Amino acid sequence: MAKVTFREERCKGCGNCVVVCPKKIISFSEKLNIKGYHSATITEEKMKECIACAFCARMCPDCVITVEK
């Protein structure tokens, strides 16, 4: 199973990762991060659907996403 981690405190909520995910499993967190943005996240349940394509990490302008296989 792939593991995707977000450095939520650095995410500015641009949504690039949400749009580019082929499985549509990335969403915005309900809570605000330290900068006042709703950061991107994947729930544990949806993480099982991740195919580790890393499109999200490549599209992130702030390099806050790490994808591990």
C-alpha positions in Angstrom: 0.0 0.0 0.0 1.2 3.5 -0.8 1.6 6.1 1.8 1.1 9.8 1.1 2.1 12.4 3.7 1.4 16.1 3.6 3.4 18.7 5.6 0.1 20.3 6.5 1.6 23.3 8.2 3.2 24.4 4.8 0.2 23.7 2.5 -1.5 26.8 1.1 -4.5 24.9 -0.1 -4.0 25.6 -3.8 -5.8 22.4 -4.8 -3.4 21.3 -7.6 -3.1 17.9 -6.0 -6.8 17.5 -5.6 -7.4 18.2 -9.3 -4.6 16.0 -10.6 -5.2 12.9 -8.5 -6.5 10.2 -10.9 -8.3 8.3 -8.1 -9.8 11.5 -6.7 -8.9 10.6 -3.1 -7.4 13.9 -2.0 -9.6 16.5 -0.2 -9.2 19.5 2.0 -9.0 19.2 5.7 -11.8 20.7 7.8 -9.3 22.4 10.1 -7.1 25.3 9.3 -3.3 25.0 9.4 -1.0 27.5 11.1 -1.1 29.8 8.0 -4.9 29.8 8.0 -5.5 27.5 5.0 -7.4 24.3 4.7 -4.6 21.9 3.8 -4.9 18.9 1.5 -5.2 15.5 3.1 -6.1 11.9 2.4 -8.1 9.9 5.0 -6.7 6.5 6.1 -9.7 4.8 4.4 -9.0 6.5 1.0 -5.2 5.9 1.3 -5.9 2.2 0.4 -7.0 3.4 -3.0 -3.7 5.3 -3.7 -1.7 3.9 -6.7 1.5 5.8 -5.8 1.5 7.7 -9.1 3.0 10.7 -7.3 1.1 13.2 -9.6 0.1 15.1 -6.5 3.7 15.5 -5.3 4.9 16.6 -8.8 2.1 19.2 -9.0 2.7 20.7 -5.6 4.4 24.1 -5.9 5.5 24.0 -2.3 6.8 20.4 -2.2 4.7 19.5 0.8 3.7 16.0 -0.4 5.7 12.8 -0.1 4.6 9.6 -1.7 6.1 6.2 -0.6 5.4 2.8 -2.1 
